[in-house]
């Protein structure tokens, strides 16, 4: 059984973030539970090592106490994701946060064409443009704040590394995937760019983070289960 001193000395907690929850909500829920159980001080430190969008599920690493100093180190580790890209349509956010804005033919797309396109354009070091609906700051505001006001802003491309990109199911208009990538990679941008490269459109319709470095979601707990475990200690 862990003590208040253990959490202040530092713990790494693996959570399986539920759908629609923000990473901030998950951290706050855990922080509230720990403070209520152990009477931790107001200055008790807790934070996550890499944001997951509300529409994504999966591994969220939370660091407490002195281990919050390791957040940058953990954020820099490569990550593995699984999910679904729906071809034939795009959305402004590149996922289901916004409505479809354009539709395209997709019947011409074959498994072989998709595999070849991935091999030629989506492996190794690539430049990608983050979605306008993202938390990157521009002129002191998050990009999504500009986007929601209809403001046009220039989004700079960034260099990322795609270590592995595997198609695990091909059932048009949907394709399932597994991707291993570097810090800072936007899977939503890959969905959009792959659709464009296949002379169609694409957007992300499901996303799950399965690994961060050697940390695996199979070893993670649901937030409610972890909260209950703390309360029962």
C-alpha positions in Angstrom: 0.0 0.0 0.0 1.4 3.4 -1.0 1.6 6.3 1.4 1.4 10.0 1.1 5.2 10.1 1.3 5.5 7.6 -1.6 3.4 9.9 -3.9 5.4 12.9 -2.9 8.7 11.1 -3.4 7.5 10.2 -6.9 5.3 7.6 -8.7 4.6 6.8 -12.3 1.0 5.9 -12.9 -0.3 4.3 -16.1 -3.9 5.2 -16.9 -6.0 4.1 -19.8 -7.7 7.4 -20.6 -11.4 7.0 -21.5 -13.1 8.4 -24.6 -14.2 12.1 -24.4 -12.0 12.8 -21.3 -9.2 15.4 -21.7 -5.8 14.6 -20.3 -6.3 17.5 -18.0 -9.5 16.0 -16.6 -7.8 12.7 -16.0 -5.0 14.4 -14.0 -7.4 16.5 -12.1 -9.5 13.5 -11.1 -6.5 11.6 -9.8 -5.1 14.7 -8.0 -8.5 15.3 -6.3 -8.6 11.6 -5.2 -5.1 11.6 -3.9 -5.5 14.9 -2.0 -8.8 13.7 -0.5 -7.3 10.4 0.6 -3.9 11.5 1.9 -4.4 15.2 2.8 -1.5 16.1 0.4 -0.3 19.7 0.5 -1.6 22.3 -2.0 1.8 22.4 -3.7 1.7 18.6 -4.4 3.0 18.1 -8.0 1.3 15.9 -10.5 1.3 16.0 -14.3 1.0 13.9 -17.5 3.7 13.1 -20.0 2.0 13.7 -23.3 -1.5 15.0 -24.1 -4.1 12.7 -25.6 -7.0 14.3 -27.4 -10.5 13.8 -25.9 -11.5 11.7 -28.9 -8.5 9.4 -28.3 -8.2 6.6 -25.7 -5.3 4.8 -24.3 -2.0 5.2 -22.4 -1.6 8.3 -20.4 1.5 8.4 -18.1 1.0 10.5 -15.0 3.9 11.5 -12.7 3.6 12.6 -9.1 5.9 14.4 -6.7 9.6 14.4 -7.6 8.9 12.2 -10.6 7.3 15.2 -12.4 11.0 16.1 -13.2 10.9 13.1 -15.6 8.0 14.3 -17.7 10.2 15.8 -20.4 12.2 12.6 -20.6 9.0 10.5 -20.9 7.5 12.8 -23.5 10.5 12.3 -25.7 10.0 8.6 -26.0 8.6 7.0 -29.2 4.9 6.2 -29.2 2.7 3.5 -30.7 -0.9 4.2 -31.8 -3.6 2.1 -33.4 -6.8 3.5 -35.0 -9.0 4.0 -38.0 -8.7 6.3 -41.0 -11.8 6.9 -43.0 -11.1 7.7 -46.7 -13.3 9.7 -49.0 -13.9 12.7 -46.8 -12.1 15.4 -44.9 -12.9 17.5 -41.8 -11.3 20.9 -40.8 -10.0 19.2 -37.6 -8.8 16.1 -39.5 -10.9 14.0 -37.1 -14.5 13.7 -35.7 -14.3 17.0 -33.7 -15.7 18.9 -36.7 -18.2 18.0 -39.5 -17.2 16.7 -42.9 -16.4 19.6 -45.2 -15.5 17.8 -48.5 -16.1 14.3 -50.0 -14.1 12.5 -52.6 -14.1 9.3 -54.6 -12.3 6.3 -53.0 -13.3 3.3 -55.1 -10.0 3.6 -57.0 -7.9 2.9 -53.9 -6.3 -0.5 -53.5 -4.4 -2.2 -50.7 -1.3 -2.3 -52.9 -1.5 1.4 -53.8 -2.0 2.2 -50.1 1.0 0.1 -49.0 3.2 1.6 -51.8 2.1 5.2 -50.8 3.0 4.5 -47.2 6.4 3.1 -48.2 7.2 6.1 -50.4 5.9 9.0 -48.4 5.1 8.0 -44.8 8.1 6.2 -43.4 11.3 7.6 -41.9 11.7 11.4 -41.5 8.8 13.3 -43.0 7.6 16.9 -42.8 4.0 17.3 -41.7 1.7 20.3 -41.0 -0.1 20.1 -37.6 -3.9 20.5 -37.7 -5.3 24.0 -37.3 -7.4 22.4 -34.5 -4.4 21.8 -32.2 -3.0 23.1 -29.0 0.2 24.5 -30.6 0.6 28.2 -29.8 0.7 30.9 -32.4 0.8 34.6 -31.5 0.1 33.8 -27.9 -3.1 31.7 -28.6 -3.7 28.0 -29.2 -4.2 27.2 -32.9 -7.7 25.8 -32.1 -8.7 29.2 -30.7 -7.8 30.9 -34.0 -9.6 28.1 -35.9 -12.8 28.4 -33.9 -12.9 32.1 -34.6 -12.5 31.5 -38.3 -9.1 33.2 -38.3 -6.6 32.2 -40.9 -3.1 31.5 -39.6 0.0 30.1 -41.1 0.9 26.7 -39.7 4.5 25.7 -40.1 5.5 22.2 -41.1 7.6 20.2 -38.6 10.0 17.2 -39.0 8.8 14.0 -37.4 9.9 10.4 -37.6 7.6 7.5 -38.5 9.4 4.3 -37.5 6.6 1.8 -38.5 3.3 2.2 -40.3 1.3 -1.0 -40.8 -2.2 -1.4 -42.3 -4.0 -4.0 -40.2 -7.5 -3.9 -41.9 -8.5 -2.7 -45.3 -12.2 -2.3 -45.7 -13.0 0.8 -47.7 -13.7 3.5 -46.8 -12.0 2.4 -43.6 -8.5 1.3 -43.0 -7.1 0.3 -39.6 -3.5 1.0 -38.8 -0.6 0.7 -36.3 2.0 3.5 -36.2 5.2 3.9 -34.2 6.4 7.4 -34.3 8.4 10.2 -32.7 7.3 12.8 -30.2 5.3 15.6 -31.8 3.7 13.4 -34.6 0.1 14.2 -35.3 -1.8 11.1 -36.4 -4.6 13.3 -37.6 -2.3 14.9 -40.0 -1.2 11.5 -41.3 -4.8 10.6 -41.9 -5.4 13.8 -43.9 -2.1 13.6 -45.8 -2.6 9.9 -46.6 -6.0 10.7 -48.1 -4.5 13.4 -50.2 -1.7 11.2 -51.4 -4.2 8.6 -52.4 -6.0 11.2 -54.6 -8.9 11.2 -52.2 -9.6 12.6 -48.7 -9.1 11.2 -45.3 -9.8 11.9 -41.6 -9.1 10.1 -38.4 -12.2 8.3 -36.9 -10.6 6.3 -34.0 -7.3 6.6 -32.2 -5.7 4.7 -29.3 -2.3 5.2 -27.8 -0.9 1.7 -26.9 2.7 2.4 -25.9 5.1 5.1 -24.8 8.6 3.8 -24.8 8.5 0.5 -22.9 5.3 1.5 -21.1 2.3 -0.5 -22.5 -1.4 0.2 -22.1 -2.0 -3.5 -21.1 -0.4 -2.5 -17.8 -2.6 0.6 -17.3 -5.7 1.0 -15.2 -9.0 2.8 -15.9 -9.2 6.1 -14.0 -12.2 5.0 -12.0 -10.5 1.7 -11.1 -7.4 3.5 -9.9 -9.4 6.0 -7.9 -11.3 3.3 -6.2 -8.1 1.4 -5.4 -6.7 4.6 -3.8 -9.9 5.0 -1.7 -9.8 1.4 -0.5 -6.1 1.5 0.6 
